[in-house]
Amino acid sequence: MTALILNLSPTIELTDEQFFQLCQNNRDLRLERTAEGELIIMPPTGWGTGNRNSKLTQRLGNWADADGTGLAFDSSTGFKLPNGANRSPDASWVSQERLEALNPDPARFLPLAPDLAVELRSASDSLKTVQQKMQEYIDNGVRLGWLIDPQNQKVEIYRLGQEVEVLQSPTSLSGEDVLPGFVLDLTQILS
């Protein structure tokens, strides 16, 4: 099953508050909104992708807890990007410093782009669509992005101001200078 895209504009233009309430009233649905106001309804993933994503989130969360310099988030966390889009990366991380400077309401979507955004491509995801989403993250201030593609055994690394780097069958990924000391073991995530 693929994502459904509803083009609401110009008939309906949801405010940020209306979109937030729509998400709260439909908690069983995973909703995103593009910068153009399109509503994206994403289906649940298969168990294989769900298990991979669980491992991804667990490993990032374990590191974040031990490191203490920021917070890790799962795929149910909403981010309000500077371009107006509402996105929910499969896994993400935001520095504690940025969170403290903003002091956002924890019951609302985070009004910023995460420092790290990770998308795990499921079997039903179009590679081009996920690549466009990754580029949108970078264009909105994400410093490091990983597109993990188990179908092709590749990882695409997105960085601010740089060309996309493609790795074939890597065993791990470095958090580089965004998450110093973090190494994501890709065992049971990529393969």
Secondary structure by P-SEA (a helix, b strand, c coil): cbbbbbbccccccccaaaaaaaaaacccccccccccbbbbbbccccaaaaaaaaaaaaaaaaaaaaacccccccccccccccccbbbbcccccccaaaaaaacccccccccccccbbbbbbcccccaaaaaaaaaaaaaacccbbbbccccccbbbbbbccccbbbbcccccccccccccccccccccccc
